Amino acid sequence: MYETIPIQHLDRWLEQGYEGRIIDLRSPSSYCQSHLCGAENYPFDELMEQPELLDNSQPLLFYCARGSESLLACNLFYRKGYQVVNVANGLRFYRGKYLTDQ
């Protein structure tokens, strides 16, 4: 199975040296308002229609607004053989230092 990180522990977890990709599953407008530093935006619906947009050469950390879409994405990509990490509860509860706004 894959790892799930509570959003409240994300800063500490990232500081331990995560070296994969960070995937933001929210809409482009939500991503532009704020996102985790280094995150790439792949809206959930688009990614579910075209999972080949992501390769499996690196681990993938998924997050969304509330936690449900990241869980579904992790289930799909894990079954396809990807190394994935789920961020539980979603970005709406995040108050850490890795948040950026544009």
Secondary structure, 3 states (H helix, E strand, C coil): CCEEEEHHHHHHHHHCCCCCEEEECCCHHHHHHCEECCEEECCHHHHHHCHHHCCCCCCEEEECCCCHHHHHHHHHHHHCCCCEEEEECCHHHCCCCCEECC
